[in-house]
């Protein structure tokens, strides 16, 4: 048993999967404690505005990746690493700067409740922190491409420093709360830049035209697929709020947040599969190993959450236990069907099959939004859970059939 564990620890697929899952757990834990402490030290209004600021940054980062995070993983190992990394870093950071500037200048139109961003001090910090977040994000992808998942984990550990800044900056109210988050991002960005330079990849300013020509179709396809895949997570809470009201939307958010712990498992292993396939690993063997690994962890974890998740909901509040338990169980079951989709998308990224991936993510998004809308009209909040189960069950059947036809399983 010990020898088997040592062999698994040396296997890049298992090792990096473990680091990615650990990163998700650490990030979730720090986030949980950060907002608990923030709620004790800062007024509710400041906490609400800070979450809106941070959410807007996350959205702008999503919109300005342009698929370069996937392109780094796919192509970094097969070309000039410095040119590839510097190109991705330059394009995404400049795009984040530009998007941040446009957002701040048009804040009265985009987010009137954040109109204080028009103040030069807030505006400058917002754009600075956004660029730091962008740098950290793209550099993390480079470390994954290098099979250095431990530095991906290090990013989450360093982001934990935002807890340290909360107390001394409390006197500055909203500015202090937001700055505690932003300063942590600057610390992460600087640390990762120094670390990647130590790996022989010198960060620089400038985009290599040869790299951009080679990867633009692949980057664009992954970018579109990522937007299609991520859209339901942004739209569904608003849909439920509109149809069922604020209380039911709160139950949805909590149930999804807890079940999301399970979703880290197929996501982490599939990302590691993508990295290994990009490094030339035997694909069919690695795919089968990935599927076995996902279900070996996911099935027992799902059973624990399904039968014991009520304890977590009760800790949040009795109302949540009553209102969100069945929905959380449905979300947990949906995770079982997510694994084929995660593996399929990883295969398509390795194959550069961006057209197939874009079509499938479009079908997935349409199904999820459409089924959820219909089912919550008929069955209430639990309909959202069954919408997720039905969508991913259908996608699992389609993708398993495609993978079998193509000879991957």
C-alpha positions as CSV (number, residue, x, y, z in Angstrom):
1,X,0.0,0.0,0.0
2,X,2.8,2.4,0.9
3,X,4.7,1.6,-2.3
4,X,1.6,2.2,-4.3
5,X,1.0,5.6,-2.6
6,X,4.6,6.5,-3.4
7,X,4.2,5.5,-7.1
8,X,1.0,7.6,-7.3
9,X,2.8,10.5,-5.7
10,X,5.4,10.4,-8.5
11,X,2.8,10.2,-11.3
12,X,2.2,13.7,-12.7
13,X,-1.5,13.0,-13.3
14,X,-2.2,12.1,-9.7
15,X,0.2,14.6,-8.2
16,X,-1.1,17.6,-10.1
17,X,-4.7,16.5,-9.6
18,X,-4.1,16.5,-5.9
19,X,-2.5,19.9,-6.0
20,X,-5.4,21.4,-8.0
21,X,-8.0,19.9,-5.7
22,X,-6.0,21.1,-2.6
23,X,-5.9,24.5,-4.2
24,X,-9.7,24.6,-4.5
25,X,-10.2,23.4,-0.9
26,X,-7.7,26.0,0.5
27,X,-9.2,28.8,-1.6
28,X,-12.7,28.0,-0.4
29,X,-11.6,27.7,3.2
30,X,-9.7,31.1,3.1
31,X,-12.7,32.7,1.4
32,X,-15.1,31.4,4.0
33,X,-13.0,32.7,6.9
34,X,-12.2,36.0,5.2
35,X,-15.9,36.9,4.8
36,X,-16.7,35.8,8.3
37,X,-14.0,38.0,9.7
38,X,-14.9,40.9,7.4
39,X,-18.5,40.7,8.5
40,X,-17.4,41.1,12.1
41,X,-15.0,44.0,11.4
42,X,-16.8,46.0,8.7
43,X,-20.4,47.4,8.3
44,X,-22.8,45.2,6.2
45,X,-22.9,47.9,3.5
46,X,-19.1,47.8,3.1
47,X,-19.1,44.0,2.9
48,X,-21.8,44.1,0.2
49,X,-20.0,46.7,-1.9
50,X,-16.7,44.9,-1.5
51,X,-18.2,41.6,-2.8
52,X,-19.7,43.6,-5.8
53,X,-16.2,45.0,-6.5
54,X,-14.5,41.6,-6.3
55,X,-17.2,40.0,-8.4
56,X,-16.8,42.7,-11.1
57,X,-13.1,42.0,-11.2
58,X,-13.7,38.2,-11.6
59,X,-16.1,38.9,-14.5
60,X,-13.5,41.2,-16.2
61,X,-10.8,38.6,-15.7
62,X,-13.1,35.9,-17.3
63,X,-13.8,38.2,-20.3
64,X,-10.1,39.1,-20.9
65,X,-8.5,35.6,-20.8
66,X,-9.3,35.2,-24.5
67,X,-8.4,31.4,-24.2
68,X,-4.7,32.1,-23.5
69,X,-4.9,30.1,-20.3
70,X,-5.8,27.0,-22.3
71,X,-3.2,27.8,-25.0
72,X,-0.4,28.1,-22.5
73,X,-1.2,24.6,-21.2
74,X,-1.5,23.2,-24.7
75,X,1.5,24.8,-26.4
76,X,4.0,25.9,-23.7
77,X,5.8,22.6,-23.7
78,X,6.3,22.5,-27.5
79,X,7.9,25.9,-28.2
80,X,9.8,28.9,-26.9
81,X,8.4,29.1,-23.4
82,X,9.4,32.7,-22.7
83,X,7.8,34.0,-25.9
84,X,4.6,32.0,-25.3
85,X,4.3,33.1,-21.7
86,X,5.2,36.8,-22.3
87,X,2.8,36.9,-25.2
88,X,-0.1,35.6,-23.1
89,X,0.9,37.8,-20.2
90,X,1.1,41.0,-22.3
91,X,-2.2,40.4,-24.2
92,X,-4.3,39.5,-21.2
93,X,-2.8,42.1,-18.8
94,X,-3.3,44.9,-21.4
95,X,-6.8,43.7,-22.0
96,X,-7.5,43.7,-18.3
97,X,-6.1,47.2,-18.0
98,X,-8.2,48.4,-20.9
99,X,-11.4,46.7,-19.6
100,X,-10.9,48.0,-16.1
101,X,-10.4,51.6,-17.4
102,X,-13.6,51.3,-19.6
103,X,-15.5,49.9,-16.7
104,X,-14.4,52.7,-14.3
105,X,-15.1,55.4,-16.8
106,X,-18.6,54.0,-17.5
107,X,-19.4,53.0,-14.0
108,X,-22.5,55.1,-13.9
109,X,-23.9,53.0,-16.8
110,X,-22.5,49.5,-15.9
111,X,-22.9,49.6,-12.1
112,X,-24.5,52.8,-10.7
113,X,-24.3,51.3,-7.1
114,X,-20.5,51.4,-7.5
115,X,-20.4,55.0,-8.6
116,X,-17.7,55.8,-6.0
117,X,-15.2,54.1,-8.4
118,X,-15.2,57.4,-10.4
119,X,-13.1,58.8,-7.5
120,X,-9.4,58.8,-8.8
121,X,-8.1,57.0,-5.7
122,X,-10.6,54.1,-6.0
123,X,-10.3,54.0,-9.8
124,X,-6.5,53.7,-9.7
125,X,-6.6,51.0,-7.1
126,X,-9.3,49.1,-9.0
127,X,-7.3,49.0,-12.2
128,X,-4.0,48.2,-10.4
129,X,-5.6,45.3,-8.4
130,X,-7.3,44.0,-11.6
131,X,-4.0,43.9,-13.5
132,X,-2.4,42.1,-10.5
133,X,-5.2,39.5,-10.5
134,X,-4.8,39.1,-14.3
135,X,-1.1,38.5,-13.9
136,X,-1.6,35.9,-11.2
137,X,-4.3,34.1,-13.2
138,X,-2.2,33.7,-16.4
139,X,1.0,32.8,-14.5
140,X,-0.9,30.1,-12.6
141,X,-1.9,28.6,-16.0
142,X,1.8,28.6,-17.0
143,X,2.8,26.7,-13.9
144,X,0.1,24.1,-14.6
145,X,1.5,23.8,-18.1
146,X,4.9,23.2,-16.6
147,X,3.4,20.4,-14.4
148,X,4.2,22.5,-11.3
149,X,0.9,22.2,-9.6
150,X,2.5,23.0,-6.2
151,X,2.9,26.6,-7.3
152,X,-0.8,26.7,-8.2
153,X,-1.5,25.7,-4.6
154,X,1.0,28.3,-3.4
155,X,-1.1,31.0,-5.0
156,X,-4.1,30.1,-2.8
157,X,-1.9,30.0,0.3
158,X,-0.5,33.4,-0.5
159,X,-4.0,34.8,-1.1
160,X,-4.7,33.8,2.5
161,X,-2.7,36.8,3.5
162,X,-5.8,38.9,2.9
163,X,-6.9,37.8,6.3
164,X,-3.9,39.4,7.9
165,X,-4.7,42.8,6.3
166,X,-8.3,42.9,7.4
167,X,-7.7,44.1,11.0
168,X,-5.1,46.9,10.4
169,X,-7.1,48.3,7.4
170,X,-10.5,48.2,9.2
171,X,-10.2,51.9,10.0
172,X,-10.4,52.7,6.3
173,X,-13.8,51.1,5.9
174,X,-14.7,49.9,2.4
175,X,-11.4,51.1,1.0
176,X,-9.5,49.0,3.6
177,X,-11.7,45.9,3.0
178,X,-11.2,46.0,-0.7
179,X,-7.5,46.8,-0.4
180,X,-6.9,43.8,1.8
181,X,-8.0,41.7,-1.1
182,X,-6.1,43.7,-3.7
183,X,-2.8,43.8,-1.7
184,X,-3.0,40.0,-1.5
185,X,-3.3,39.8,-5.3
186,X,-0.3,42.0,-5.7
187,X,1.7,39.8,-3.4
188,X,0.7,36.7,-5.3
189,X,1.4,38.3,-8.7
190,X,4.9,39.4,-7.6
191,X,5.7,36.1,-6.0
192,X,4.6,34.1,-9.1
193,X,6.6,36.3,-11.4
194,X,9.7,35.8,-9.4
195,X,9.1,32.0,-9.3
196,X,8.5,31.6,-13.0
197,X,11.6,33.6,-13.7
198,X,13.5,31.1,-11.6
199,X,12.3,28.4,-14.0
200,X,14.1,30.1,-16.9
201,X,11.0,31.8,-18.2
202,X,11.7,35.6,-18.2
203,X,8.5,37.6,-18.0
204,X,8.6,40.4,-20.6
205,X,6.4,42.9,-22.4
206,X,5.6,42.1,-26.0
207,X,3.5,39.6,-28.0
208,X,5.3,37.2,-30.4
209,X,3.4,37.2,-33.7
210,X,4.3,33.7,-34.6
211,X,2.9,32.4,-31.3
212,X,-0.3,34.5,-31.8
213,X,-0.8,33.2,-35.3
214,X,-0.2,29.6,-34.2
215,X,-2.7,29.8,-31.4
216,X,-5.4,32.4,-32.2
217,X,-8.0,29.9,-33.5
218,X,-7.4,27.5,-30.6
219,X,-7.5,30.4,-28.1
220,X,-10.6,31.9,-29.6
221,X,-12.4,28.5,-29.6
222,X,-11.5,27.8,-26.0
223,X,-12.6,31.4,-25.1
224,X,-16.0,31.0,-26.6
225,X,-16.5,27.5,-25.1
226,X,-15.5,28.9,-21.7
227,X,-18.0,31.7,-21.9
228,X,-20.8,29.3,-23.0
229,X,-19.9,26.9,-20.2
230,X,-19.7,29.6,-17.6
231,X,-22.8,31.5,-18.6
232,X,-25.4,29.4,-16.8
233,X,-23.6,29.9,-13.4
234,X,-24.0,33.6,-13.9
235,X,-27.6,33.6,-15.3
236,X,-29.3,30.9,-13.1
237,X,-29.2,32.8,-9.8
238,X,-30.7,35.8,-11.5
239,X,-33.4,33.6,-13.1
240,X,-34.3,32.0,-9.7
241,X,-34.3,35.4,-8.0
242,X,-36.7,36.7,-10.7
243,X,-39.1,33.7,-10.6
244,X,-38.9,32.4,-7.1
245,X,-37.7,35.4,-5.0
246,X,-34.7,36.3,-2.8
247,X,-35.2,33.7,-0.2
248,X,-35.2,30.8,-2.7
249,X,-32.2,32.4,-4.5
250,X,-30.3,32.3,-1.1
251,X,-31.1,28.6,-0.7
252,X,-29.9,28.0,-4.3
253,X,-26.6,29.8,-3.7
254,X,-25.8,27.9,-0.5
255,X,-26.8,24.5,-1.9
256,X,-24.7,25.1,-5.1
257,X,-21.7,26.4,-3.0
258,X,-21.6,23.3,-0.9
259,X,-22.1,20.8,-3.8
260,X,-19.5,22.7,-5.7
261,X,-16.9,21.0,-3.5
262,X,-17.7,17.8,-5.4
263,X,-17.3,19.5,-8.7
264,X,-13.7,20.3,-7.9
265,X,-12.9,16.6,-8.3
266,X,-13.6,16.0,-12.1
267,X,-12.4,19.5,-12.8
268,X,-9.0,19.0,-11.1
269,X,-8.4,15.5,-12.7
270,X,-9.5,16.7,-16.1
271,X,-7.2,19.7,-16.0
272,X,-4.3,17.4,-15.1
273,X,-5.3,15.1,-18.0
274,X,-5.2,18.2,-20.3
275,X,-1.7,19.0,-19.0
276,X,-0.4,15.4,-19.4
277,X,-1.9,15.0,-22.9
278,X,-0.3,18.3,-23.9
279,X,3.1,16.8,-22.8
280,X,2.6,13.8,-25.1
281,X,1.4,11.2,-22.6
282,X,-0.4,8.1,-24.0
283,X,-3.8,9.6,-24.3
284,X,-6.1,6.5,-24.2
285,X,-4.3,5.1,-21.1
286,X,-4.3,8.5,-19.4
287,X,-8.0,9.0,-20.2
288,X,-8.9,5.7,-18.6
289,X,-6.7,6.4,-15.6
290,X,-8.4,9.8,-15.2
291,X,-11.9,8.3,-15.3
292,X,-11.0,5.7,-12.6
293,X,-9.4,8.4,-10.4
294,X,-12.4,10.7,-10.7
295,X,-14.9,8.1,-9.7
296,X,-12.7,6.5,-7.0
297,X,-12.9,9.9,-5.2
298,X,-16.2,11.3,-6.4
299,X,-18.5,8.4,-5.5
300,X,-17.6,8.1,-1.8
301,X,-17.5,11.9,-1.5
302,X,-21.0,12.2,-3.1
303,X,-22.3,9.6,-0.6
304,X,-20.9,11.5,2.3
305,X,-22.4,14.8,1.2
306,X,-25.7,13.2,0.2
307,X,-26.3,11.6,3.5
308,X,-24.4,14.0,5.8
309,X,-24.8,17.4,4.0
310,X,-27.6,18.3,6.3
311,X,-25.1,18.8,9.1
312,X,-23.4,21.5,7.1
313,X,-26.7,23.2,6.3
314,X,-27.7,23.1,9.9
315,X,-24.5,24.8,10.9
316,X,-25.4,27.7,8.6
317,X,-29.0,27.8,9.9
318,X,-32.1,25.7,10.4
319,X,-33.9,27.5,7.6
320,X,-31.1,26.4,5.2
321,X,-31.4,22.8,6.3
322,X,-35.1,22.8,5.6
323,X,-35.0,24.9,2.4
324,X,-31.8,23.7,0.7
325,X,-31.2,20.1,1.6
326,X,-33.1,18.4,-1.2
327,X,-31.6,20.8,-3.7
328,X,-28.1,20.1,-2.4
329,X,-28.7,16.4,-2.8
330,X,-29.8,16.9,-6.4
331,X,-26.7,19.0,-7.1
332,X,-24.6,16.2,-5.5
333,X,-26.1,13.6,-7.9
334,X,-25.4,15.9,-10.9
335,X,-21.7,15.7,-10.0
336,X,-21.7,12.0,-10.9
337,X,-22.7,12.9,-14.5
338,X,-20.3,15.8,-14.8
339,X,-17.2,13.6,-15.0
340,X,-17.7,12.4,-18.7
341,X,-18.2,16.1,-19.7
342,X,-15.0,17.2,-17.9
343,X,-12.9,14.4,-19.5
344,X,-14.4,14.9,-22.9
345,X,-13.6,18.6,-22.9
346,X,-10.0,17.8,-21.8
347,X,-9.7,15.3,-24.7
348,X,-10.9,17.9,-27.2
349,X,-8.5,20.5,-25.9
350,X,-5.6,18.1,-26.4
351,X,-6.9,17.2,-29.9
352,X,-7.4,20.9,-30.7
353,X,-11.0,20.1,-31.4
354,X,-12.3,23.5,-30.5
355,X,-15.3,23.3,-32.9
356,X,-16.6,20.1,-31.3
357,X,-16.1,21.6,-27.9
358,X,-17.9,24.8,-28.7
359,X,-20.9,22.9,-30.1
360,X,-21.1,20.7,-27.0
361,X,-20.8,23.6,-24.6
362,X,-23.5,25.5,-26.5
363,X,-25.8,22.4,-26.3
364,X,-25.0,22.0,-22.6
365,X,-25.8,25.7,-21.8
366,X,-29.1,25.7,-23.7
367,X,-30.2,22.4,-22.0
368,X,-29.3,23.6,-18.6
369,X,-31.0,27.0,-18.9
370,X,-34.0,25.6,-20.7
371,X,-34.6,22.6,-18.5
372,X,-34.1,24.6,-15.3
373,X,-36.5,27.3,-16.4
374,X,-39.2,24.8,-17.2
375,X,-38.7,22.6,-14.1
376,X,-38.7,25.4,-11.6
377,X,-41.9,26.7,-13.1
378,X,-43.5,23.3,-12.3
379,X,-41.7,22.1,-9.2
380,X,-40.2,25.1,-7.5
381,X,-36.6,25.3,-6.4
382,X,-36.0,21.5,-6.5
383,X,-36.6,21.8,-10.3
384,X,-33.3,23.6,-10.5
385,X,-31.5,20.6,-9.1
386,X,-33.2,18.2,-11.4
387,X,-32.4,20.5,-14.3
388,X,-28.7,20.0,-13.5
389,X,-29.1,16.3,-13.2
390,X,-31.0,15.9,-16.4
391,X,-28.6,18.2,-18.4
392,X,-25.5,16.4,-17.3
393,X,-27.0,13.0,-17.7
394,X,-27.9,13.8,-21.3
395,X,-24.5,15.3,-21.9
396,X,-22.8,12.2,-20.3
397,X,-24.6,9.9,-22.7
398,X,-23.8,12.0,-25.8
399,X,-20.1,12.4,-24.8
400,X,-19.6,8.8,-23.8
401,X,-21.0,7.7,-27.2
402,X,-18.7,10.2,-29.0
403,X,-15.6,9.1,-27.0
404,X,-16.4,5.4,-27.7
405,X,-16.9,6.1,-31.4
406,X,-13.5,7.9,-31.5
407,X,-11.8,5.1,-29.6
408,X,-10.8,6.9,-26.4
409,X,-12.6,4.5,-24.0
